[in-house]
């Protein structure tokens, strides 16, 4: 069995509208100044525990407060302010039709991933949904992947491919011993991902199934 692991934000769905609005609420509440020229697109992908201290200089206490404020707003309504990337439903269905085990592997909270999948009626296309879980101290992409590996332990790492849009996906895959395929339509830089170890890149969702075959199916065939 071979498995395709899909990142959520920037790969399956464009979640920017809800994320940007909820970040704005936090900035207003905490009087956080966004650095001049800073693109909020950088905030799509990494966990909040990285975003607030690294991009906005918050200390541990303020980061915890910012995370709480963000999640309150995002859980209430922001999570629904998103849309699937064009052709994503058909893409996952085709990957599944070709015999691959399909999962979500996201640093977004797992419950939020499930809400998004259910909103668009595609939850049944995924065999496993893995995401962040603060109560279990699962936060980074690496931690999410290791948790997922435990759930699909019968599948070898060399038979897995993570499809993602950010450097966090490429580095998370490399650090946990699996392959990564970069998508150019998301929020990160696909070229930087390739430099960090991604096996290749695609420009559209329609290209993903064939790329999956190229990097997985040829193994051992």
Helices and strands as residue ranges (DSSP letters): E 3-6, E 13-14, H 16-30, G 40-43, H 48-56, H 60-76, G 78-80, E 83-84, H 88-97, E 101-109, H 110-119, G 123-125, E 128-132, G 134-136, H 141-151, G 157-159, E 160-164, H 167-176, E 179-183, H 190-195, E 200-202, G 205-207, H 208-212, I 213-217
